[in-house]
């Protein structure tokens, strides 16, 4: 074997090793190879080029919706991840095509695809240069805008929707084209979360759909079926849902027949005549406190006549003992069709029974903490926060069981109560994180108390023969005025804890 051939082999081997290590830019100088190896080198280069092209195609297909050529759900996730990494604020709109199922069932899936593409084209024509549209489901789109705020995007989408309805209402189109939407502005650096963004936009979209959904014209040639009188819910399923929480009472009201369905707990706690009473609105209004009754009646009348589709009120209701209890009442009106009745569906939360106490520590839970921050935000009060995280709880649970982990958290809570000496309100936020909330202490006093907590929090806990001292982290936050959402403040506290120096405890390794 001559030296030139050996060097050529080494070049080919080195080229293949770089490719195996993921170096997609690896190159092979075929012209420098000896003549007997050039055919091999050329074939390797061609194969690499084909594989690179196929890889790019696969990557593209993984993020592209084949019908619309828009980004799909994976493309949306990747785009949002990039925005979150940069910390750029943006506005998202969740868009849901109205009556796509009706179009598919009545005119076929080919017409349904044309309907989807027409909505897609109309939305794309109105987009700004810094906006992207994604199709994340059959009838679901998401629009991401870096420049438009929530109000601007809502107004633009409202104009687009109105134009679609006008253009397709002449009778020439197979059906009236429209969509529902909900917009949400998010700022990653302010502590907003992707889950919060999704829930906010999706909730607004659903509420918009309930209030503004366009009714399709009736097909005069189609046989008219009577509206179903029965409530569309299996009794056993309804009761399983209603008994899953002692504090929540779901209900369903058939607005066409007056029949209603209530949970066993509601019948018991409010002394209702049965689970399926007629004239249930009058029955319920009779239990509402006299001072609240007129306002409740007025709002429910708006729902019944179709003026409003969403109802939320907090008012007093007489329970089975004759006492008035505070209740949160939320409901949606679902408009009827040729085959389904108009429904009013909702949930009532009995605040006198709502449990906001953490069962392990006896402190207020995260719901109580969010409510407390919300109260301070409503009056824009000064607030001081001390966040404490007990590290290694997962390791304690894994090695000694969850009872041991709960004992560590309970002892930490007791020590925290001693340190705070009643100056603030104490909560177990999530997992091993505690938050102490103060509204009468300045920054210096908060820092002094945090230093005391660092010295004394985490009393040794006996786990079997081990006297375990939990490691902790402590962080403080002082706000001259609570002017942000509670979730944003809790996220900032978590971030501060992540940067805090750990006060070491017993090592478990």
Steps between C-alpha positions, in 0.01 A plus 500: 500500500657831393510809723249692284240225531551478877455876540186484286353230720577707809322801347190291430503351852540845658210629285276213610594554866403868480165406349447238773568771760225716353720746309258569213749746339770236465662507154709256298748623237431239233749654255783440748424127527694247296323399179395158630315660799329790323193298400455399865539861613250629243245237602542592869446868420185426296362278776572768761327766288190280458487426873538871583214586266278231649585617852408859415174378347417294809577793729285726285210254499523465877412868540272560197127433462460318165163655409575869559884503493484694826695401806336222702486453878867398506588813302302713745678344799839562338415863416365574848807334655723735299299805610510383861876452481541856372255636758300682232141596593238406242127464442341170404153440358328162521268471200235231455310458171124502556289206377778300331332175608173622347685573175663156491176320581279702265730563202784250535862521614622647170278803560616499864862525382407788270333670797817459709719636218272801445523595868876443491540719189286780643693506827837489321408797279449723805816404690790735570862418411587386855203266540470126449194279464490134606240226453507292818191285442219430259322833552749671732752768411738713708627838386814641667566875473804687632368848423123500561364529851195309617247770409649564156499132409144453627376794293675375187365145536151641561523691170624191316220290644235757410632509142483121472142490626390777261672339201346157562148605600368564148394139457755424227746339742413154640488642853574810702875519578612626840732428789527566872811629674660598829816709546756506780810719553793326668835623630746223595722740697201608713446142619223398261485128415410316181224310680358831622511635143323196358227493764433874475473508119303173484254619767441828316454316170243263651310787659502688169366193321214471746406866460558559127482170317317540167199274448490332160178536295269201520486259208137509387538165327626321808249326725437697817547298815350608830723644768607238749337558834730288710804641675814396304680342792512149636381502863780277625768710327344822632497370856858375474605851398284674759622285790869555419500822704304588812526873424385505135148443369460451124156553346331475160184689403299422185380847399239356261323273748593650839635166626827510689755264651685566826760310696423293808718737704299803385172328589640424846674832575228732363194287579385477138178306434671244270783448256270576203278792603295704252487882523843476660587868439210614719593231750861624513409871509279433802817390686707805395542772764229771455764772457665307214189357334414778252853516359516122465158487334599773251819318397330162467224657288771624262630144469154350448405742220837449328638852553787360706663162465730518802399563860715547809387643832589466864198521729342357815278192500307338787627151582315208659563636852333832422829695488614709206829385347714676240502323161685549172260423215632451145299384200487492119205507267524248214271598213277224365487345156237309304576191706631638830339727759642827627685426822632695796791310656713606793659449838430649843782516756402515865763729654397403854627146429793583273816351651808718455710339774798279425436164667869430577608826663173663607600819318301667226548330161590655166136598433490695827834661411378608155184645657704689762727652234195583290344688792817707545507569128146635501596768752857543364657441842866474594607139546801302612558135413734240643521179296648185650577178321584177681748316278541124460138414581488281190800305629341465845180369339696255287713362784267512800149535356253787467409496870858597582491781242174628645651502851792710376261750339277511809798567730625769263156665504492497882844659516395760242202594717730548801737721300227721353342552845162583351626798301387359166285242328658164420427270208628180345520605137587191297697188590783588740455878458359727773412870476464747786301811408539827693319830451639702792878438477750701296790356298748510792264316734426241230871435443563472876220246538630304199844480664340366817311238298826391338654447845215314663269347238520128453497334842662156496249225424555144620463262205563150631842528660597805291472850643433688179559874461338621173699734273308818412508806277354839594418798276326834558295735284364842594241686291399858563169414336358165392422580137551160335317174469563255789641242257762750384610568859517129585711435191740778603530348847581161346767660285651677803508171691681339208779759537510493882794339681403175670523475878645149523345221704547128535645330193310194388762350270 
